[in-house]
Amino acid sequence: MIIVFSIVFLLLGILFVGRSRRTGPTDRFLLWIGIALIIMTLFLIAFSAMEYMDSVTPKPGH
């Protein structure tokens, strides 16, 4: 499910960045939304990867 959200956020971010190149006065706003969505996607992928890598935390003293 996280993969689906990541793909959707990434596609929306790319869409907003691409659309910001073609529009008029709202191009800066669309560019910021696109960049924010792409950064959120990277954080979402990083945190989900850390969740799988740290599935068993070692206990101190063992």
N, C-alpha and C positions, 0 to 999 in steps of 0.2 A: 504494500500500500504506500509506503514511503517512496518507493521508486516511481510510482505513478504521480505523486505530488511533485517530486523533483523534476520529472519530465515536463509536467504541465507548467510549473513555475519557470523552468528554463525556456520553454517555447514561448511563453508570454513575455518573458524578458527580452528575448531576441526579437519578437514581434514589435514590442514597444520601441526598442532601440532602432530597428529598421524603419519603423513608421515615423520616428522623430526626424529622420533625415529628409522626409518628403513634405512635412506639414509646415504651417506658417508660424504664428505667434506662440503656439503651445508646444513647440518642439523641445524646449528645455525641460518642461515638465514631463513629457513622455520619455525623454532621455533619462531623467532621474528615476522614474518609475522602473524603466527597463534595467538600469544598472542595479537598483535595489533588489529587484526580483532575481537577477543573476547571482548577486552576492548571497541572498537568502538561500538560493539553491545550493551554493557551495557549502554554506554552513550546515544545511540540512543533511547533505551527503557526508560531511565530515563527522557530524555528531552521530549519525546512524552507523557509520563505520566504526567509531569508537565504542558504540554500544555492543557491537558484535565482537570486537577485539578484546574487550574487557568483560567478558561474560562471567568469568570466575576470578574473583579478586583473591590474592593470596592472604592468608591469615598470618599476623605477626607471630614469630616464635615457632613456626612450623616449617 
